[in-house]
Amino acid sequence: MKAKSSLIAVLVLLAGLHQIAASPTDEQKLAAANNGFAFNLLKQLANDEPAANIFISPYSASAVLQMVGNGAAGRTKAEMQQVLGTTGLSSAAVNEANKDIVSSLNNFNTNVILTTANAIWYRQGAPVKPDFTACNQQFFGATVAPLNFADPHSVDVINAWANEKTHGKISHIADGMIDSVWTRLFLANAVYFKGKWANPFDANDTKDRPFYLHGGGQKIIPMMTKTKTFTYRRGTGYQAVRLAYEGENLAMYVFLPD
């Protein structure tokens, strides 16, 4: 199978939802909105940098923006809802659905670990509406704390949080992000995942194969190989396959453009 300029791998997080408080319909609507936002964001970034490799966490972006939305009103809130695809959902419905989705995603299985975390730091001494912080603590499980952004060590506080929540995988999330004068609020989302395949790849089957580069060139790289029956889809202009992790609830979806 010949790939074109690039192979886009999208990690989609799926989990069984049980004993939920929010309406299943609201949860489904929010999941659909998050997926739509994810692909729109990826498309925009790919258009901005057509020759670059892009790795993003769309869930992190939508979660942070939805937290911000709890403090927005009027035209600003309406525009944010339009971008996020949540115009048809009330703020209460979005919050409840988010809480249940987070609960379903956080997985502490021995062989599959998936955790998410949110945080809000506000400028020390700045007025922050209690309803805003309380709402994000209740529905997004956000850590909320004042921080002296004028102190250069404020970056270390945020980096330490990210380092802890990602088990050392991301340790410099705030570098270059804090303005000692203008920063008023800093919101962050962290996702940590470590899982074993439901159908593991055999390292002995990894072979050097050509990867087709943007512009028509090739590069020989080691590629994992496995022959098995997987959930597969043939769509307009692409093929896709679902590679499940242990337990089958979580999976990687790989999309290959024609």
HELIX and SHEET records of a PDB file:
HELIX    1   1 PRO A   24  ASP A   48  1                                  25    
HELIX    2   2 PRO A   58  GLY A   69  1                                  12    
HELIX    3   3 GLY A   74  LEU A   84  1                                  11    
HELIX    4   4 SER A   91  LEU A  105  1                                  15    
HELIX    5   5 PRO A  130  PHE A  140  1                                  11    
HELIX    6   6 SER A  154  LYS A  165  1                                  12    
HELIX    7   7 ALA A  203  ASP A  205  5                                   3    
SHEET    1   A 4 ILE A   8  VAL A  12  0                                        
SHEET    2   A 4 ALA A 251  PRO A 257 -1                                        
SHEET    3   A 4 TYR A 238  ALA A 244 -1                                        
SHEET    4   A 4 THR A 231  GLY A 235 -1                                        
SHEET    1   B 3 ASN A 107  PHE A 108  0                                        
SHEET    2   B 3 VAL A 112  ARG A 123 -1                                        
SHEET    3   B 3 THR A 143  LEU A 147  1                                        
SHEET    1   C 3 ASN A 107  PHE A 108  0                                        
SHEET    2   C 3 VAL A 112  ARG A 123 -1                                        
SHEET    3   C 3 LEU A 185  GLY A 195 -1                                        
SHEET    1   D 2 LYS A 207  TYR A 212  0                                        
SHEET    2   D 2 GLN A 218  MET A 223 -1                                        
END                                                                             
